[in-house]
Amino acid sequence: MSCAPAPKPAPAPAPEQVPVRGEILRAPSLTRVEGFADHLEITWRTFRREHDIVRGYDVYVSNLAGLSQLPDGDSNLRISLYGGASFPGDTDGIVDSESIRIAPVEMGRRYYVHVRTVSADGHQGPASEERDVIARPRGTLTIHPRFSSTDDGFAFASDRNVPCMSDSNDMYLFVVTDELYLGSPSRLNSALRGTRFTPLGASASIDDYPTCQEPSGGSDKIAIQYGESILVVTMEGTKAKLRPRETLGGGDSIAVIFDYIFQPIPGELRF
């Protein structure tokens, strides 16, 4: 007769997680699609729950509209899949939102993007909405008063400072009785580029006024007002949005820093 304790029963195996199949996946929703000079930034809501298992997300980037309406497996989808494979996502532990940086892109080109969730068995869910975005420069620029430096102008097409009297310059800074102005180079020499300025009004950031009306006329100069944005129309009809951020120095060494977005497609009024 043995007095040893009875053996404990083996624990029941944990229930197997069932992969989420494509037919019950929700369509993602794009929350941010932003273009820069050399890349795009895309963020979307996944509507994924913590226990859902997915393979990743297929991110489609194309110069053609309407790809979000195509069925899984269409050849136009295959060639437009960014990176050639599903983006795994979930790099930060937040399963309800994902972001990706798309590069390289061509400045001035319009792209159409959408996202689809891929289940663990490789089945695609429905497409997100499709949104278009233009790759265009944005950031900050610094400009000094005319003739105070070798780079006292700014050329939007090349996205860089240039000499004030350069034939590629779009604007210069000047001071009248302690008030700062932006001026068209054609004011200095009629052979130089003609630029027009239109006030947009009070703004909290450069992202205010994402769309603008076609300006009627405009002026070849404008006073710089902090807290307000400016629409700039170049000689080719391309447009930029400016918002003064900060004044540096004083006297001959004064400079103004602007937030800006340049829209390189002529006639396009959406930023």
QUIDA-V577033 format. One record per helix or strand of 2 or more residues. SS is the DSSP state (2 for helix, 1 for strand). FROM is the first residue (numbers start at 1). TO is the last residue. If there is no record, write none. Layout:
((SS;FROM;TO) (SS;FROM;TO))
//
This chain:
((2;22;24) (1;29;35) (1;40;45) (1;54;62) (2;67;69) (2;75;80) (2;82;84) (1;97;102) (1;110;119) (1;124;127) (1;131;134) (1;138;145) (1;153;155) (1;160;162) (1;171;176) (1;179;183) (2;185;187) (1;196;202) (1;221;223) (1;228;233) (1;239;248) (2;251;253) (1;255;263))
//
